[in-house]
């Protein structure tokens, strides 16, 4: 009996041996073995030693920190094919926890996160991010990163995105950019809402880090996939509504909320600014950054 081997090293019958094989008593066993092999390949993507090592180191760090996790809705994350993983943004650690649902599936799937250029420019984090095949985002020129993300989605990857773009100081869902919706439409893949809650207690914008044994619970919830069947504006609005509803569900389940605590939203009696106040803080910060850039530009042109 003769075989050829394709690029995935699976046997392919050729010529007259096809008939002989089908007459063989072992046909059922052989077919079953090939099917199992194909399913195994679909379930387990290529081995990525660096990514796997980073995951295990992160899990060790979380144990040392005394973190506990509640992960819900894992069944909503597609087992195969591309998907936009849309994440709320309350902490510098959101992305590390947002990958947990994919990890819990035990299918070997990884999330490729979109992160700002400054992270890739850092001498320590840059090489790590590139080795993990995350996607660099230059906010002044986003076309290249958009194309890279769409390519990965079409290749069946999970791509992690923050629709809010920056951390929400109010810990509420703020206004969304349309990038997540536009990527889903361009690649014809669903958007899967993810809510991470509790990470702001460890490290968030405008507050000191609490890295040593914070012993806080972290909740990660996955919502139902949203198909890309609407125009970008409407799809973005639908995503915002879904994530707001999912956030409120997670918040209601989390508690208790100490009155006045910095990490608790104003709506729940906490010390965080309201959404309107946080938006004004963001606007003031952006204006200050623009002014500093202009000053540096003027200084450089005068030399």
N, C-alpha and C positions, 0 to 999 in steps of 0.2 A: 504494500500500500504506500503511495507516494504523497508527500505533503510539501507545500510551500509555506513560508513564514512571512507574515506581513510585518509592518514596522512596529507593531505592538507585541510581536513574537507569539501570535496566535497561529495555529496550524490552519492552512487552507488546502482543501482537496483539489487535485487537478486531474484533468483528462479522464480516462476510463475508470480510474480508481473511485470516482464518485459513485458509480453504480455498485461496485463491489462493496463499498463502505455501507451504502444503504441496505445492502442485503445482509450485512454483518449483524450478528446477535448483539454486538456491543454498541449499536448505534444509540440506543437510549442513554446508556451510561456516558458515552462520549459527548452527546449533545448536552446532557445535564452538566457535565464538567465545564464545557465551553460557556454555557449560560451563567454558571456560578462565577467563572472567571470574569465575564463581562460585567456582571453586577458588582463584583469586588472592585474592578477598575473604576466603575462609576462612583462607588462609594468612597474610595480612598484615592484622593488626588496625589500628585507627586510628593515625595517626602521632602520636607524643608527643615533641615536640621537646625538652622538658626532660629526660625520661627518657633519650632518646637521647644528649643532650649529657653527662649524668652518666655514662653508660656509657663514652663515649669518653674522658672525663677520667679515670675510674678506670683504664681500660686504659693510658693514658699514665703515670699514677702508678705502676702495677705495673711497667711497663717500666723506669722510672727507679729503682725499688726493687730491680730485678734479680730479681723473682719469676719462677718457672717453674711451669707448671701441667700436671697430668695429670688429664684429665677422662674418666671411664669411665661406661658405662651410660646414655648420652644417649638411646639407643633406648627406654629404659624410661619416659621422660617422655611422656605422651600429647601428640599433635600438636594435638588439639582438645579442647574441653570443659574443665570445671573439674576441679581436683585440689588436694588438700592437700599442700603440699611440706613434709614433716617433716624438720627439720634438727637435728643434734646441736649442742651449744653449748659451745665451748671458748674462744672469743675474741670480742672486740668487733667483729671484722671478718667473722664467719661469714656474715652475710647478703649481703655484697658478693660473696663467692665462690660462695655457694649459687645465685645467679642465672645462673651461667655455663652450666650445661647447657641452660637455656631459650634463652640467647643463641646457643649452638652449633647449635641446631636451625635457625636462620636463618628462623624463621617470624614474627618480630616480636612474639612473646609476651613479656609482662613478668610478673614475680612481684610480687604485692602483699604486702609483709611486715607482720606484726603486731608493733608496737613499743610499748614502755611510754610512758605519757603524758608523762613527763619529757622525752623526746626531742622530742615535738611542742611542748612548752612553751618550748623553747629558741629564742631570737630568731634564730639562724642556721639550725639544723637543722629547726626547726618548719615554716617556709614550704617548704623543700625537700621534706620528707616529705609534706606535703599536696599539693604539685604533682605528686609521683610517685604519688599515690593510694594510699599505704600506709595501714594501719589503726591507729588510736590505741587503745591498751589501757589502761584504768584498772583497776588490779588490785583496787581497792576496789569497783568496780561494773562487772563485765565483760559484762553482758547486752547492752549496746548494741554493743560491739565484736564480740561473737559473732554478733549479727544482721547486722552489716555484712559480716562475713566470709562468712557463709552466702549472703547476697545476691550477693556477687561470685562465689562458687563456682557458684551457679545460673546466673549470666550467662556462665559459661564461663571465668572467670579462674583463674589459679594463685595460691594464697594460701600464703605462707610462715609456718610456725609452729615455735616451739621447744617441743617437748613437755616438756623439762626445766624450762622457764620461766626459769631463771637459769644462768649459766655454771658448768660442772662444773670445780671446782678440781682434781679428780683426773684430768681428761681421759678419764675413763671415762663410760659411759652411766649416769646416775643415774635415780632414780625419775621416772616420767612423770606429768604431769597428763593428764586425760582429754579436754581440749578438742579436740585434733586429731581424735580418734575421733568425738566428738559432732558436730563440724562436718561430717565426712565422711558420717555417717549422716543428719544433717538435710538436707544438700544432695544426697545420693545420688551422691557422687563418690568416686573412689579416693584412698587415701593413698599418696604416693610417697616412700619413704625417701631422704634425702640425707645423706651423711657428708662433712664438711669436716675435713681433717686437715693440720696444719702451721701454721694461722693463729695458734695459741697462741704461736708463736715470735715473732710480731710485736707483739701486744698482748693480754694476758689479765689477769684479775683478780689483784691482789696482786703484780704484777711490773711493772718499768719498761717503757715503750714501746721498741720497736726499729724505728723508722719509717724511718731513713735507711739506705738500701741494705742491708737485711737479707739479700738474696740467698738466700732459702730456697725450697724446693719446696713447693707447695701441691697436695694431692690432693683431688679432689671425685668422689665415687662416687654413682651413682644406682641404687637397688635396684628390684626389680620392684614394680609397683603392687599395692596391697592393696585388694580390693573391700570396701565397707562392709556385709558380710553377717553380721557378728557383733554382739552387744550391745556397748555402749561399753567395759565392763570387759575383756571378752575381746579386743576389737579393740585396745585399748591394750596389753594384755600381748603380743599377737602383734606389734604394731609395735615394742615394746621388744626382743623377741627378734630380729626381723629386723635392727634397727639395730645391736644388739650384735654380731651375726654379721658384718654388713657393715663395722663399725668394725674388727673384728679382722682382716678380710681386707685392709683398707686399711693398717692398721698393719704387718702382716707384709710388705707390699709396699714400705713407705716406707723405713725404715732408712737408714743405721745409726743407732743410738741411743747417744749418749755416756753412759757410766755417771754417774748422779747429776745429769744435766742437769734443770733445773727443768721443762722442757716435756715430759719423758718420763714416762709413767705409772710408778708404783711397780712394777706387774706386769712391766714391761719393763726394770727396773733403774734407773729414773730417780729424780729427787728430788721428784716430785709426791707429795702425800699419798695415802694409800689412799682408797678410796671411803668407808669408814666414817669416817675422819678428816676428810675433806672435808665429809661430811654434818654432823658435829659442829661444824665451823667455820661452816657455813651456819646451823645452829640457834643458835649463840652470837651470830652477827651479827644474826639476826632478833630475838632477845631484846633485844639492845642497842638496836636501832631502835625496838622497842615501848616500851622504857623511856624513851627520849628523847622520843617522841611524848607519852607520858603526862606527863612532866615539863613539856613545853611547854603541854599542856592545863591542867595544874594552875596553872602560872604565869599563863596567860591568864585563868582563872576567878577568880584572887585579885586581879587588877588592877581 
